[in-house]
């Protein structure tokens, strides 16, 4: 995750915007991992 934080911040996104997008992408990655681990029926709940 940290590898993707730095370049986007350097590209000049607004602080809130890039934090929100990073969190959103991180949550999506976690959901995909959970989906693969538990199956689609349970994998997408937060």
PDB file of N, CA, C and O in Angstrom:
ATOM      1  N   UNK A   1       0.830  -1.203   0.000  1.00  0.00           N
ATOM      2  CA  UNK A   1       0.000   0.000   0.000  1.00  0.00           C
ATOM      3  C   UNK A   1       0.870   1.262   0.000  1.00  0.00           C
ATOM      4  O   UNK A   1       0.580   2.226  -0.708  1.00  0.00           O
ATOM      5  N   UNK A   2       1.932   1.242   0.796  1.00  0.00           N
ATOM      6  CA  UNK A   2       2.784   2.426   0.867  1.00  0.00           C
ATOM      7  C   UNK A   2       3.431   2.745  -0.470  1.00  0.00           C
ATOM      8  O   UNK A   2       3.673   3.910  -0.786  1.00  0.00           O
ATOM      9  N   UNK A   3       3.711   1.717  -1.252  1.00  0.00           N
ATOM     10  CA  UNK A   3       4.330   1.953  -2.551  1.00  0.00           C
ATOM     11  C   UNK A   3       3.416   2.779  -3.446  1.00  0.00           C
ATOM     12  O   UNK A   3       3.895   3.568  -4.261  1.00  0.00           O
ATOM     13  N   UNK A   4       2.108   2.606  -3.303  1.00  0.00           N
ATOM     14  CA  UNK A   4       1.191   3.362  -4.151  1.00  0.00           C
ATOM     15  C   UNK A   4       0.844   4.710  -3.546  1.00  0.00           C
ATOM     16  O   UNK A   4       0.403   5.605  -4.267  1.00  0.00           O
ATOM     17  N   UNK A   5       1.031   4.884  -2.232  1.00  0.00           N
ATOM     18  CA  UNK A   5       0.713   6.171  -1.614  1.00  0.00           C
ATOM     19  C   UNK A   5       1.616   7.280  -2.147  1.00  0.00           C
ATOM     20  O   UNK A   5       1.135   8.353  -2.511  1.00  0.00           O
ATOM     21  N   UNK A   6       2.915   7.025  -2.195  1.00  0.00           N
ATOM     22  CA  UNK A   6       3.851   8.102  -2.474  1.00  0.00           C
ATOM     23  C   UNK A   6       3.708   8.689  -3.869  1.00  0.00           C
ATOM     24  O   UNK A   6       3.603   9.909  -3.991  1.00  0.00           O
ATOM     25  N   UNK A   7       3.698   7.875  -4.940  1.00  0.00           N
ATOM     26  CA  UNK A   7       3.598   8.468  -6.276  1.00  0.00           C
ATOM     27  C   UNK A   7       2.331   9.294  -6.462  1.00  0.00           C
ATOM     28  O   UNK A   7       2.366  10.354  -7.087  1.00  0.00           O
ATOM     29  N   UNK A   8       1.224   8.819  -5.927  1.00  0.00           N
ATOM     30  CA  UNK A   8      -0.019   9.569  -6.123  1.00  0.00           C
ATOM     31  C   UNK A   8       0.027  10.888  -5.380  1.00  0.00           C
ATOM     32  O   UNK A   8      -0.476  11.900  -5.868  1.00  0.00           O
ATOM     33  N   UNK A   9       0.630  10.879  -4.197  1.00  0.00           N
ATOM     34  CA  UNK A   9       0.724  12.136  -3.470  1.00  0.00           C
ATOM     35  C   UNK A   9       1.637  13.095  -4.221  1.00  0.00           C
ATOM     36  O   UNK A   9       1.369  14.295  -4.282  1.00  0.00           O
ATOM     37  N   UNK A  10       2.711  12.570  -4.789  1.00  0.00           N
ATOM     38  CA  UNK A  10       3.631  13.426  -5.530  1.00  0.00           C
ATOM     39  C   UNK A  10       2.989  13.991  -6.788  1.00  0.00           C
ATOM     40  O   UNK A  10       3.391  15.048  -7.273  1.00  0.00           O
ATOM     41  N   UNK A  11       1.999  13.293  -7.313  1.00  0.00           N
ATOM     42  CA  UNK A  11       1.315  13.790  -8.506  1.00  0.00           C
ATOM     43  C   UNK A  11       0.390  14.951  -8.189  1.00  0.00           C
ATOM     44  O   UNK A  11      -0.160  15.568  -9.101  1.00  0.00           O
ATOM     45  N   UNK A  12       0.208  15.260  -6.908  1.00  0.00           N
ATOM     46  CA  UNK A  12      -0.483  16.480  -6.534  1.00  0.00           C
ATOM     47  C   UNK A  12      -1.971  16.336  -6.313  1.00  0.00           C
ATOM     48  O   UNK A  12      -2.707  17.315  -6.435  1.00  0.00           O
ATOM     49  N   UNK A  13      -2.440  15.128  -5.987  1.00  0.00           N
ATOM     50  CA  UNK A  13      -3.842  14.994  -5.623  1.00  0.00           C
ATOM     51  C   UNK A  13      -4.121  15.709  -4.315  1.00  0.00           C
ATOM     52  O   UNK A  13      -3.212  15.911  -3.510  1.00  0.00           O
ATOM     53  N   UNK A  14      -5.359  16.090  -4.097  1.00  0.00           N
ATOM     54  CA  UNK A  14      -5.701  16.701  -2.824  1.00  0.00           C
ATOM     55  C   UNK A  14      -5.536  15.671  -1.724  1.00  0.00           C
ATOM     56  O   UNK A  14      -5.737  14.476  -1.943  1.00  0.00           O
ATOM     57  N   UNK A  15      -5.167  16.139  -0.533  1.00  0.00           N
ATOM     58  CA  UNK A  15      -4.825  15.199   0.535  1.00  0.00           C
ATOM     59  C   UNK A  15      -5.997  14.290   0.861  1.00  0.00           C
ATOM     60  O   UNK A  15      -5.831  13.076   0.976  1.00  0.00           O
ATOM     61  N   UNK A  16      -7.180  14.869   1.010  1.00  0.00           N
ATOM     62  CA  UNK A  16      -8.344  14.044   1.330  1.00  0.00           C
ATOM     63  C   UNK A  16      -8.658  13.107   0.174  1.00  0.00           C
ATOM     64  O   UNK A  16      -8.992  11.943   0.391  1.00  0.00           O
ATOM     65  N   UNK A  17      -8.555  13.603  -1.038  1.00  0.00           N
ATOM     66  CA  UNK A  17      -8.875  12.783  -2.200  1.00  0.00           C
ATOM     67  C   UNK A  17      -7.994  11.557  -2.312  1.00  0.00           C
ATOM     68  O   UNK A  17      -8.488  10.452  -2.534  1.00  0.00           O
ATOM     69  N   UNK A  18      -6.668  11.747  -2.159  1.00  0.00           N
ATOM     70  CA  UNK A  18      -5.814  10.569  -2.338  1.00  0.00           C
ATOM     71  C   UNK A  18      -5.933   9.622  -1.164  1.00  0.00           C
ATOM     72  O   UNK A  18      -5.799   8.410  -1.334  1.00  0.00           O
ATOM     73  N   UNK A  19      -6.184  10.155   0.039  1.00  0.00           N
ATOM     74  CA  UNK A  19      -6.393   9.258   1.183  1.00  0.00           C
ATOM     75  C   UNK A  19      -7.653   8.433   0.959  1.00  0.00           C
ATOM     76  O   UNK A  19      -7.649   7.219   1.158  1.00  0.00           O
ATOM     77  N   UNK A  20      -8.729   9.091   0.545  1.00  0.00           N
ATOM     78  CA  UNK A  20      -9.980   8.366   0.312  1.00  0.00           C
ATOM     79  C   UNK A  20      -9.804   7.299  -0.756  1.00  0.00           C
ATOM     80  O   UNK A  20     -10.286   6.177  -0.599  1.00  0.00           O
ATOM     81  N   UNK A  21      -9.117   7.638  -1.842  1.00  0.00           N
ATOM     82  CA  UNK A  21      -8.964   6.662  -2.921  1.00  0.00           C
ATOM     83  C   UNK A  21      -8.082   5.504  -2.479  1.00  0.00           C
ATOM     84  O   UNK A  21      -8.340   4.357  -2.842  1.00  0.00           O
ATOM     85  N   UNK A  22      -7.035   5.793  -1.692  1.00  0.00           N
ATOM     86  CA  UNK A  22      -6.175   4.717  -1.203  1.00  0.00           C
ATOM     87  C   UNK A  22      -6.944   3.800  -0.270  1.00  0.00           C
ATOM     88  O   UNK A  22      -6.837   2.577  -0.368  1.00  0.00           O
ATOM     89  N   UNK A  23      -7.723   4.387   0.640  1.00  0.00           N
ATOM     90  CA  UNK A  23      -8.505   3.565   1.570  1.00  0.00           C
ATOM     91  C   UNK A  23      -9.502   2.729   0.790  1.00  0.00           C
ATOM     92  O   UNK A  23      -9.682   1.544   1.074  1.00  0.00           O
ATOM     93  N   UNK A  24     -10.154   3.343  -0.198  1.00  0.00           N
ATOM     94  CA  UNK A  24     -11.146   2.632  -0.996  1.00  0.00           C
ATOM     95  C   UNK A  24     -10.498   1.452  -1.721  1.00  0.00           C
ATOM     96  O   UNK A  24     -11.030   0.342  -1.711  1.00  0.00           O
ATOM     97  N   UNK A  25      -9.355   1.697  -2.345  1.00  0.00           N
ATOM     98  CA  UNK A  25      -8.669   0.616  -3.060  1.00  0.00           C
ATOM     99  C   UNK A  25      -8.204  -0.462  -2.098  1.00  0.00           C
ATOM    100  O   UNK A  25      -8.287  -1.653  -2.401  1.00  0.00           O
ATOM    101  N   UNK A  26      -7.711  -0.040  -0.928  1.00  0.00           N
ATOM    102  CA  UNK A  26      -7.240  -1.018   0.063  1.00  0.00           C
ATOM    103  C   UNK A  26      -8.398  -1.883   0.531  1.00  0.00           C
ATOM    104  O   UNK A  26      -8.256  -3.098   0.664  1.00  0.00           O
ATOM    105  N   UNK A  27      -9.558  -1.252   0.783  1.00  0.00           N
ATOM    106  CA  UNK A  27     -10.729  -2.025   1.198  1.00  0.00           C
ATOM    107  C   UNK A  27     -11.154  -2.987   0.104  1.00  0.00           C
ATOM    108  O   UNK A  27     -11.527  -4.125   0.387  1.00  0.00           O
ATOM    109  N   UNK A  28     -11.101  -2.536  -1.152  1.00  0.00           N
ATOM    110  CA  UNK A  28     -11.465  -3.431  -2.251  1.00  0.00           C
ATOM    111  C   UNK A  28     -10.525  -4.621  -2.316  1.00  0.00           C
ATOM    112  O   UNK A  28     -10.964  -5.751  -2.529  1.00  0.00           O
ATOM    113  N   UNK A  29      -9.218  -4.373  -2.131  1.00  0.00           N
ATOM    114  CA  UNK A  29      -8.262  -5.478  -2.137  1.00  0.00           C
ATOM    115  C   UNK A  29      -8.571  -6.456  -1.022  1.00  0.00           C
ATOM    116  O   UNK A  29      -8.548  -7.669  -1.232  1.00  0.00           O
ATOM    117  N   UNK A  30      -8.865  -5.929   0.183  1.00  0.00           N
ATOM    118  CA  UNK A  30      -9.186  -6.799   1.307  1.00  0.00           C
ATOM    119  C   UNK A  30     -10.461  -7.588   1.026  1.00  0.00           C
ATOM    120  O   UNK A  30     -10.555  -8.765   1.375  1.00  0.00           O
ATOM    121  N   UNK A  31     -11.438  -6.943   0.395  1.00  0.00           N
ATOM    122  CA  UNK A  31     -12.689  -7.634   0.087  1.00  0.00           C
ATOM    123  C   UNK A  31     -12.448  -8.739  -0.929  1.00  0.00           C
ATOM    124  O   UNK A  31     -13.034  -9.817  -0.824  1.00  0.00           O
ATOM    125  N   UNK A  32     -11.595  -8.482  -1.905  1.00  0.00           N
ATOM    126  CA  UNK A  32     -11.281  -9.513  -2.897  1.00  0.00           C
ATOM    127  C   UNK A  32     -10.582 -10.686  -2.227  1.00  0.00           C
ATOM    128  O   UNK A  32     -10.886 -11.845  -2.511  1.00  0.00           O
ATOM    129  N   UNK A  33      -9.630 -10.377  -1.322  1.00  0.00           N
ATOM    130  CA  UNK A  33      -8.950 -11.452  -0.597  1.00  0.00           C
ATOM    131  C   UNK A  33      -9.958 -12.283   0.189  1.00  0.00           C
ATOM    132  O   UNK A  33      -9.904 -13.513   0.181  1.00  0.00           O
ATOM    133  N   UNK A  34     -10.878 -11.597   0.869  1.00  0.00           N
ATOM    134  CA  UNK A  34     -11.889 -12.291   1.656  1.00  0.00           C
ATOM    135  C   UNK A  34     -12.805 -13.100   0.751  1.00  0.00           C
ATOM    136  O   UNK A  34     -13.203 -14.216   1.087  1.00  0.00           O
ATOM    137  N   UNK A  35     -13.136 -12.522  -0.404  1.00  0.00           N
ATOM    138  CA  UNK A  35     -14.012 -13.216  -1.343  1.00  0.00           C
ATOM    139  C   UNK A  35     -13.356 -14.509  -1.805  1.00  0.00           C
ATOM    140  O   UNK A  35     -14.013 -15.547  -1.899  1.00  0.00           O
ATOM    141  N   UNK A  36     -12.059 -14.445  -2.094  1.00  0.00           N
ATOM    142  CA  UNK A  36     -11.355 -15.629  -2.543  1.00  0.00           C
ATOM    143  C   UNK A  36     -11.250 -16.652  -1.414  1.00  0.00           C
ATOM    144  O   UNK A  36     -11.274 -17.859  -1.654  1.00  0.00           O
ATOM    145  N   UNK A  37     -11.133 -16.157  -0.184  1.00  0.00           N
ATOM    146  CA  UNK A  37     -10.945 -17.051   0.943  1.00  0.00           C
ATOM    147  C   UNK A  37     -12.252 -17.703   1.371  1.00  0.00           C
ATOM    148  O   UNK A  37     -12.282 -18.886   1.709  1.00  0.00           O
ATOM    149  N   UNK A  38     -13.336 -16.924   1.357  1.00  0.00           N
ATOM    150  CA  UNK A  38     -14.595 -17.391   1.947  1.00  0.00           C
ATOM    151  C   UNK A  38     -15.696 -17.645   0.928  1.00  0.00           C
ATOM    152  O   UNK A  38     -16.733 -18.214   1.268  1.00  0.00           O
ATOM    153  N   UNK A  39     -15.486 -17.236  -0.300  1.00  0.00           N
ATOM    154  CA  UNK A  39     -16.524 -17.407  -1.295  1.00  0.00           C
ATOM    155  C   UNK A  39     -17.391 -16.168  -1.415  1.00  0.00           C
ATOM    156  O   UNK A  39     -17.466 -15.371  -0.480  1.00  0.00           O
ATOM    157  N   UNK A  40     -18.047 -15.997  -2.556  1.00  0.00           N
ATOM    158  CA  UNK A  40     -18.783 -14.765  -2.852  1.00  0.00           C
ATOM    159  C   UNK A  40     -19.939 -14.504  -1.911  1.00  0.00           C
ATOM    160  O   UNK A  40     -20.321 -13.349  -1.725  1.00  0.00           O
ATOM    161  N   UNK A  41     -20.514 -15.540  -1.309  1.00  0.00           N
ATOM    162  CA  UNK A  41     -21.695 -15.308  -0.479  1.00  0.00           C
ATOM    163  C   UNK A  41     -21.357 -14.506   0.772  1.00  0.00           C
ATOM    164  O   UNK A  41     -22.171 -13.701   1.225  1.00  0.00           O
ATOM    165  N   UNK A  42     -20.159 -14.716   1.341  1.00  0.00           N
ATOM    166  CA  UNK A  42     -19.802 -14.041   2.585  1.00  0.00           C
ATOM    167  C   UNK A  42     -18.663 -13.048   2.415  1.00  0.00           C
ATOM    168  O   UNK A  42     -18.349 -12.304   3.344  1.00  0.00           O
ATOM    169  N   UNK A  43     -18.050 -13.026   1.259  1.00  0.00           N
ATOM    170  CA  UNK A  43     -16.772 -12.343   1.140  1.00  0.00           C
ATOM    171  C   UNK A  43     -16.834 -10.833   1.034  1.00  0.00           C
ATOM    172  O   UNK A  43     -15.798 -10.178   1.145  1.00  0.00           O
ATOM    173  N   UNK A  44     -18.012 -10.252   0.824  1.00  0.00           N
ATOM    174  CA  UNK A  44     -18.049  -8.822   0.516  1.00  0.00           C
ATOM    175  C   UNK A  44     -18.545  -7.964   1.660  1.00  0.00           C
ATOM    176  O   UNK A  44     -18.622  -6.743   1.525  1.00  0.00           O
ATOM    177  N   UNK A  45     -18.886  -8.581   2.797  1.00  0.00           N
ATOM    178  CA  UNK A  45     -19.335  -7.769   3.919  1.00  0.00           C
ATOM    179  C   UNK A  45     -18.171  -7.093   4.616  1.00  0.00           C
ATOM    180  O   UNK A  45     -17.082  -7.659   4.704  1.00  0.00           O
ATOM    181  N   UNK A  46     -18.395  -5.881   5.113  1.00  0.00           N
ATOM    182  CA  UNK A  46     -17.343  -5.175   5.850  1.00  0.00           C
ATOM    183  C   UNK A  46     -17.535  -5.395   7.341  1.00  0.00           C
ATOM    184  O   UNK A  46     -16.755  -4.885   8.145  1.00  0.00           O
TER     185      UNK A  46
END
